[in-house]
């Protein structure tokens, strides 16, 4: 087990001043800690509490609260938050100069580094405010005629389903929402269910990379290849996927991909991106009209009027922090934390784990149900007695409680949550 004392011996020369400096150089600590474990498998590092203690110290958190709802949005590490504040301070000196002349052009640097990490051409990536905006650009911008059909699932994000419903009312298209089992045990079954819903009028397939409800991974590349062979376009909701586990957009072969960066990348709130294959750019209408000169330019989807430059510039720091740890280690850690609570609770009578234990089907986001206890009651019980935050899930076909730890979450916090649910399972009336 790698120990903090050994780490300090190797990276801190003699001298109290240098020790004091190291204590505030949080990114340097992360880089050095990661270098110490560079030759070890990610699965091994996932259980190294000495290493993750260094990562945890890179955040400014309220440890009187146990935040297990990182699926909503995540706190940024110190280095990212400080960059955001620095850019905001610069902007406020004279926005017309500092924000528009100095900071706004730096979006191009962010675009290049973000595209390199995502695995796409920078000219196919627009920086948006969140996954919803990115996906709605596609949903509302693709030309569809009355009678055209869209296939999606009834476990996609509610806002995206609402968007398709509005389009059906406005434009007369048909939206087919398929159901699938929870938990899912066969990825090929997901492909079969979507393929069975396709008709000659199907123009778009809209799926999650992983669902926000249970963390279920979809066979995206298989579905995209099948769709392309039939002349169908594919939209992938990657709100919970990017920076959560390893993949490249080039591997997915989708037409459109939208994600939020204030989730697993730990970038400031109000950041995301849209990937769009180059051949589609000129044919998709932007949400906010842009100049005709931008018709074939991915930047037309960023024309939303006056907006802060600080948020998107700070994405660069989030990328550096992310890469300093490595997506493989991050993915292994959040899966380790998920398995720690889920494997413990699956043994508890009355608890059902609604997410897969297959490492290729679920990562750090998972959901459970408790017999006879409404998820809202579970939420209120955990908050009122333990100051634990989770997400109650209400779906027409099932209900549950979603749990999403992140890399700053400690084992003590996960175990406190598990013990609380065990106590509740033994005494369901305890929510009263």
C-alpha positions as CSV (number, residue, x, y, z in Angstrom):
1,X,0.0,0.0,0.0
2,X,1.4,3.4,-1.0
3,X,1.7,5.6,2.1
4,X,1.5,9.4,2.3
5,X,4.8,9.5,4.3
6,X,6.7,7.7,1.6
7,X,5.2,10.0,-1.0
8,X,6.3,13.1,0.9
9,X,9.8,11.7,1.3
10,X,10.2,11.3,-2.4
11,X,8.6,14.5,-3.6
12,X,9.5,17.0,-0.9
13,X,13.1,18.2,-0.5
14,X,14.2,19.3,3.0
15,X,12.8,22.6,4.1
16,X,9.6,23.6,5.7
17,X,9.0,26.3,3.2
18,X,8.8,23.8,0.4
19,X,6.4,21.6,2.4
20,X,4.1,24.6,2.9
21,X,4.2,25.4,-0.8
22,X,3.4,21.8,-1.7
23,X,0.3,21.9,0.6
24,X,-1.3,24.5,-1.7
25,X,-0.1,23.2,-5.0
26,X,-2.9,20.7,-5.4
27,X,-2.4,19.8,-9.0
28,X,1.3,19.1,-8.4
29,X,0.3,16.7,-5.7
30,X,-2.1,14.9,-8.0
31,X,0.5,14.7,-10.7
32,X,3.2,13.3,-8.3
33,X,0.8,10.9,-6.7
34,X,-0.2,9.6,-10.1
35,X,3.4,9.2,-11.1
36,X,3.9,7.0,-8.1
37,X,1.3,4.5,-9.2
38,X,1.9,4.8,-13.0
39,X,3.2,1.2,-13.3
40,X,0.2,-0.4,-11.5
41,X,-3.0,-1.6,-13.0
42,X,-6.0,0.7,-12.6
43,X,-8.0,-1.9,-10.7
44,X,-5.2,-2.2,-8.2
45,X,-5.0,1.6,-7.7
46,X,-8.7,1.7,-7.3
47,X,-8.4,0.2,-3.8
48,X,-5.3,2.3,-2.8
49,X,-6.6,4.7,-0.1
50,X,-3.3,6.4,0.2
51,X,-3.4,7.5,-3.4
52,X,-7.1,8.6,-3.3
53,X,-6.5,10.6,-0.1
54,X,-4.2,12.8,-2.2
55,X,-6.9,13.2,-4.8
56,X,-9.6,14.0,-2.2
57,X,-7.5,16.8,-0.8
58,X,-7.7,18.5,-4.2
59,X,-11.3,19.5,-3.5
60,X,-12.9,22.1,-1.3
61,X,-15.9,20.2,0.2
62,X,-18.4,20.3,3.0
63,X,-17.6,17.0,4.7
64,X,-20.6,17.4,7.0
65,X,-22.6,16.4,3.9
66,X,-22.2,13.0,2.1
67,X,-22.9,13.8,-1.5
68,X,-23.9,10.7,-3.4
69,X,-25.8,12.6,-6.1
70,X,-22.8,13.5,-8.3
71,X,-25.0,12.4,-11.3
72,X,-26.6,15.8,-11.0
73,X,-23.5,17.9,-11.1
74,X,-20.1,17.6,-9.4
75,X,-18.0,20.0,-7.4
76,X,-14.9,21.2,-9.3
77,X,-11.4,20.6,-7.9
78,X,-9.6,23.6,-6.4
79,X,-7.5,24.3,-9.5
80,X,-10.6,24.5,-11.7
81,X,-12.6,26.6,-9.3
82,X,-9.8,29.0,-8.8
83,X,-9.4,29.3,-12.6
84,X,-13.1,30.1,-12.9
85,X,-12.9,32.8,-10.3
86,X,-9.7,34.2,-11.9
87,X,-11.4,34.5,-15.3
88,X,-14.5,36.1,-13.8
89,X,-12.4,38.6,-12.0
90,X,-10.6,39.5,-15.2
91,X,-13.8,39.8,-17.1
92,X,-15.3,42.1,-14.5
93,X,-12.5,44.7,-15.0
94,X,-13.9,45.7,-18.4
95,X,-16.0,43.0,-20.0
96,X,-16.0,44.4,-23.5
97,X,-12.2,44.2,-23.5
98,X,-11.2,41.4,-21.1
99,X,-14.1,39.0,-21.7
100,X,-14.6,39.5,-25.5
101,X,-11.1,40.5,-26.6
102,X,-8.9,38.4,-24.3
103,X,-10.9,35.5,-22.8
104,X,-13.5,34.6,-25.5
105,X,-10.9,33.8,-28.2
106,X,-9.3,31.2,-25.9
107,X,-12.3,29.0,-26.6
108,X,-10.3,27.7,-29.6
109,X,-7.6,26.4,-27.3
110,X,-10.3,24.7,-25.2
111,X,-11.9,23.2,-28.4
112,X,-8.6,21.7,-29.6
113,X,-7.7,20.1,-26.2
114,X,-11.3,18.9,-25.6
115,X,-11.5,17.4,-29.1
116,X,-8.2,15.6,-28.6
117,X,-9.5,14.1,-25.4
118,X,-12.8,13.1,-26.9
119,X,-11.3,11.7,-30.1
120,X,-12.8,13.9,-32.8
121,X,-11.9,16.7,-35.2
122,X,-12.0,20.1,-33.5
123,X,-14.1,21.3,-36.4
124,X,-16.8,18.9,-35.4
125,X,-17.1,20.0,-31.8
126,X,-19.2,22.9,-30.4
127,X,-18.9,24.0,-26.8
128,X,-22.4,24.2,-25.2
129,X,-23.8,24.9,-21.8
130,X,-24.9,21.4,-21.1
131,X,-25.9,18.1,-22.6
132,X,-29.6,19.2,-23.0
133,X,-28.6,22.2,-25.1
134,X,-26.3,20.0,-27.3
135,X,-28.9,17.4,-27.8
136,X,-31.8,19.8,-28.4
137,X,-29.7,21.4,-31.2
138,X,-30.0,18.1,-33.0
139,X,-33.5,17.2,-32.0
140,X,-34.9,20.5,-33.1
141,X,-32.5,21.2,-35.9
142,X,-32.7,18.1,-38.0
143,X,-35.2,18.4,-40.8
144,X,-38.1,16.0,-40.3
145,X,-41.4,15.9,-42.1
146,X,-44.9,14.8,-40.9
147,X,-45.0,11.1,-40.6
148,X,-41.2,10.7,-40.1
149,X,-40.4,8.5,-37.1
150,X,-37.9,8.7,-34.2
151,X,-37.0,5.6,-32.1
152,X,-35.8,6.2,-28.5
153,X,-36.3,4.5,-25.1
154,X,-38.6,5.3,-22.2
155,X,-35.6,5.6,-20.0
156,X,-33.9,8.5,-21.8
157,X,-33.6,11.8,-20.0
158,X,-36.9,13.4,-19.3
159,X,-36.0,16.7,-21.0
160,X,-35.0,15.0,-24.2
161,X,-38.2,13.0,-24.3
162,X,-40.2,16.2,-23.7
163,X,-38.3,17.7,-26.6
164,X,-39.3,14.9,-28.9
165,X,-42.9,15.1,-27.7
166,X,-43.0,18.8,-28.5
167,X,-41.6,18.1,-32.0
168,X,-44.3,15.4,-32.5
169,X,-47.0,18.0,-31.5
170,X,-45.5,20.7,-33.6
171,X,-44.4,18.9,-36.7
172,X,-46.5,15.7,-36.8
173,X,-43.6,13.2,-36.4
174,X,-44.0,9.9,-34.6
175,X,-41.9,9.1,-31.6
176,X,-41.6,5.4,-30.5
177,X,-40.2,4.8,-27.0
178,X,-39.2,1.3,-26.3
179,X,-39.0,-0.4,-22.9
180,X,-36.2,-2.6,-21.7
181,X,-35.6,-4.6,-18.5
182,X,-34.0,-3.3,-15.3
183,X,-31.4,-4.5,-14.7
184,X,-30.4,-5.5,-18.2
185,X,-28.4,-8.8,-18.5
186,X,-27.9,-8.9,-22.3
187,X,-26.6,-6.0,-24.4
188,X,-27.7,-7.7,-27.6
189,X,-31.3,-7.6,-26.4
190,X,-31.1,-3.8,-26.3
191,X,-30.0,-3.8,-30.0
192,X,-32.8,-6.2,-30.9
193,X,-35.5,-4.1,-29.2
194,X,-34.5,-1.0,-31.0
195,X,-34.1,-2.7,-34.3
196,X,-37.6,-4.2,-33.9
197,X,-39.0,-0.7,-33.6
198,X,-37.6,0.5,-36.9
199,X,-39.9,1.1,-39.8
200,X,-39.3,2.4,-43.3
201,X,-40.3,5.9,-42.0
202,X,-37.6,5.9,-39.2
203,X,-35.2,8.7,-39.7
204,X,-33.5,9.1,-36.3
205,X,-32.5,6.7,-33.4
206,X,-31.9,8.5,-30.1
207,X,-30.2,6.6,-27.3
208,X,-28.2,7.1,-24.1
209,X,-24.6,6.1,-24.0
210,X,-25.4,5.2,-20.4
211,X,-28.8,6.0,-18.8
212,X,-29.1,8.6,-16.1
213,X,-31.5,6.3,-14.2
214,X,-29.5,3.1,-13.7
215,X,-26.1,3.7,-15.4
216,X,-27.0,1.1,-18.1
217,X,-24.5,1.1,-20.9
218,X,-25.8,0.8,-24.5
219,X,-24.1,-1.0,-27.4
220,X,-23.7,2.3,-29.2
221,X,-21.3,1.3,-32.0
222,X,-23.4,-1.7,-32.9
223,X,-26.6,0.4,-33.0
224,X,-24.9,3.2,-35.0
225,X,-23.6,0.8,-37.6
226,X,-27.0,-0.9,-37.9
227,X,-28.6,2.6,-38.3
228,X,-26.1,3.8,-40.9
229,X,-26.7,0.7,-43.0
230,X,-30.3,1.7,-43.2
231,X,-29.8,5.4,-43.8
232,X,-30.9,6.4,-40.2
233,X,-29.1,9.1,-38.2
234,X,-28.1,8.5,-34.6
235,X,-28.1,10.9,-31.7
236,X,-26.3,9.7,-28.5
237,X,-27.0,11.2,-25.1
238,X,-23.6,11.1,-23.4
239,X,-24.4,13.3,-20.4
240,X,-23.1,10.7,-18.0
241,X,-20.4,9.0,-20.1
242,X,-17.7,11.5,-21.0
243,X,-14.8,11.4,-18.5
244,X,-16.7,8.7,-16.6
245,X,-15.1,5.7,-18.4
246,X,-12.7,5.2,-21.3
247,X,-13.9,5.6,-24.9
248,X,-13.3,7.8,-27.9
249,X,-16.0,9.3,-30.1
250,X,-14.3,7.9,-33.2
251,X,-15.0,4.4,-31.8
252,X,-18.8,5.0,-31.4
253,X,-19.5,6.0,-35.1
254,X,-22.5,8.1,-34.2
255,X,-23.8,11.1,-36.1
256,X,-24.3,13.4,-33.0
257,X,-23.2,13.2,-29.4
258,X,-24.0,15.6,-26.6
259,X,-22.6,15.7,-23.1
260,X,-22.3,17.8,-19.9
261,X,-18.8,18.6,-18.6
262,X,-20.0,19.7,-15.1
263,X,-20.6,16.1,-14.3
264,X,-17.8,13.6,-14.6
265,X,-15.1,15.9,-16.1
266,X,-15.6,18.2,-13.0
267,X,-15.7,21.4,-15.1
268,X,-17.7,24.5,-14.0
269,X,-21.4,24.3,-14.0
270,X,-22.8,25.4,-17.4
271,X,-20.4,23.6,-19.7
272,X,-20.9,20.8,-22.2
273,X,-20.2,20.0,-25.8
274,X,-21.9,18.8,-29.0
275,X,-20.1,16.5,-31.5
276,X,-21.5,16.5,-35.0
277,X,-20.2,14.7,-38.0
278,X,-18.9,17.3,-40.5
279,X,-21.3,16.4,-43.3
280,X,-24.3,17.2,-41.1
281,X,-23.3,20.7,-39.9
282,X,-24.7,22.7,-42.9
283,X,-28.0,20.8,-42.8
284,X,-28.8,21.2,-39.0
285,X,-30.6,24.4,-37.9
286,X,-29.0,26.1,-34.8
287,X,-31.2,26.9,-31.8
288,X,-30.3,30.5,-32.2
289,X,-30.0,31.8,-35.8
290,X,-26.4,32.5,-36.9
291,X,-25.0,34.4,-39.8
292,X,-25.1,32.8,-43.2
293,X,-21.3,32.8,-43.3
294,X,-21.4,30.2,-40.6
295,X,-23.6,27.8,-42.4
296,X,-21.0,25.1,-42.6
297,X,-19.1,26.0,-39.4
298,X,-19.6,24.1,-36.1
299,X,-19.4,27.5,-34.3
300,X,-22.8,28.4,-35.5
301,X,-24.2,26.3,-32.7
302,X,-22.4,28.5,-30.1
303,X,-24.1,31.7,-31.2
304,X,-26.3,32.1,-28.1
305,X,-25.8,35.8,-27.4
306,X,-23.9,37.3,-24.5
307,X,-22.4,34.6,-22.3
308,X,-19.5,34.3,-19.8
309,X,-16.2,33.3,-21.2
310,X,-14.9,32.2,-17.7
311,X,-16.9,28.9,-17.7
312,X,-15.6,27.5,-20.9
313,X,-12.0,28.7,-20.4
314,X,-11.9,26.8,-17.1
315,X,-12.6,23.6,-19.0
316,X,-8.9,23.6,-19.9
317,X,-8.0,23.2,-16.2
318,X,-10.6,20.4,-15.7
319,X,-9.0,18.6,-18.6
320,X,-5.5,18.9,-17.1
321,X,-6.8,17.6,-13.7
322,X,-8.6,14.7,-15.4
323,X,-5.6,13.7,-17.4
324,X,-3.3,13.9,-14.4
325,X,-5.3,11.1,-12.8
326,X,-6.2,9.2,-16.0
327,X,-9.6,8.1,-17.1
328,X,-8.8,4.4,-16.5
329,X,-8.0,5.0,-12.9
330,X,-11.0,7.3,-12.4
331,X,-13.3,4.7,-14.0
332,X,-11.9,1.9,-11.9
333,X,-12.2,3.9,-8.7
334,X,-15.9,4.9,-9.1
335,X,-16.7,1.3,-10.1
336,X,-14.9,0.1,-7.0
337,X,-17.0,2.5,-4.8
338,X,-20.2,1.4,-6.6
339,X,-19.4,-2.3,-6.1
340,X,-18.5,-1.7,-2.4
341,X,-22.0,-0.4,-1.5
342,X,-24.0,-2.5,-4.1
343,X,-22.3,-5.8,-3.2
344,X,-22.9,-5.2,0.4
345,X,-26.6,-4.2,0.0
346,X,-27.5,-7.0,-2.4
347,X,-27.1,-9.3,0.5
348,X,-29.6,-7.4,2.6
349,X,-33.2,-8.8,2.4
350,X,-35.6,-6.3,0.8
351,X,-32.9,-4.6,-1.3
352,X,-32.7,-5.1,-5.0
353,X,-29.9,-3.7,-7.1
354,X,-31.3,-2.3,-10.3
355,X,-28.0,-1.9,-12.1
356,X,-25.7,-4.4,-13.7
357,X,-22.6,-5.8,-12.0
358,X,-21.1,-6.5,-15.4
359,X,-18.0,-4.2,-15.6
360,X,-18.8,-3.5,-19.2
361,X,-22.4,-2.5,-18.5
362,X,-22.2,-0.2,-15.5
363,X,-19.6,2.0,-13.9
364,X,-20.0,4.5,-11.0
365,X,-23.7,5.3,-11.4
366,X,-26.1,2.7,-10.0
367,X,-29.6,2.3,-8.5
368,X,-31.3,0.2,-5.9
369,X,-34.9,-0.3,-4.6
370,X,-36.1,-1.1,-1.1
371,X,-39.2,-3.2,-0.7
372,X,-42.2,-1.3,0.6
373,X,-40.3,2.1,0.9
374,X,-40.9,4.9,-1.5
375,X,-37.7,6.5,-2.9
376,X,-38.7,9.9,-1.6
377,X,-38.9,8.4,1.9
378,X,-35.4,6.9,1.4
379,X,-34.1,10.3,0.3
380,X,-35.7,12.1,3.3
381,X,-34.5,9.5,5.8
382,X,-30.9,9.6,4.5
383,X,-30.9,13.4,4.5
384,X,-32.6,14.0,7.9
385,X,-30.6,11.4,9.8
386,X,-27.3,11.2,8.1
387,X,-27.0,14.3,5.8
388,X,-26.6,11.9,2.8
389,X,-27.8,13.2,-0.6
390,X,-29.1,10.6,-3.1
391,X,-31.6,10.9,-6.0
392,X,-35.1,9.3,-5.9
393,X,-36.1,7.8,-9.2
394,X,-39.7,7.4,-10.3
395,X,-40.2,5.6,-13.6
396,X,-43.6,4.4,-14.8
397,X,-42.3,0.8,-14.7
398,X,-40.2,0.8,-11.5
399,X,-38.8,3.1,-8.8
400,X,-35.5,3.2,-7.0
401,X,-32.8,5.4,-5.4
402,X,-29.8,6.4,-7.5
403,X,-26.3,6.5,-5.9
404,X,-23.4,8.3,-7.6
405,X,-20.1,8.6,-5.7
406,X,-17.1,10.3,-7.3
407,X,-13.4,10.3,-6.9
408,X,-13.5,12.5,-3.9
409,X,-15.9,10.2,-2.0
410,X,-14.3,8.3,0.9
411,X,-14.8,4.7,1.9
412,X,-16.2,6.0,5.3
413,X,-18.9,7.9,3.4
414,X,-19.8,4.9,1.3
415,X,-19.9,2.6,4.4
416,X,-22.0,5.1,6.3
417,X,-24.5,5.1,3.5
418,X,-24.6,1.3,3.3
419,X,-25.1,1.0,7.1
420,X,-27.9,3.5,6.9
421,X,-29.7,1.5,4.2
422,X,-29.2,-1.8,6.1
423,X,-30.8,-0.2,9.2
424,X,-33.7,1.1,7.1
425,X,-34.2,-2.3,5.5
426,X,-34.5,-3.9,8.9
427,X,-37.0,-1.3,10.0
428,X,-38.8,0.2,7.1
429,X,-41.1,2.1,9.4
430,X,-38.0,4.1,10.4
431,X,-38.8,6.6,7.6
432,X,-41.9,7.8,9.4
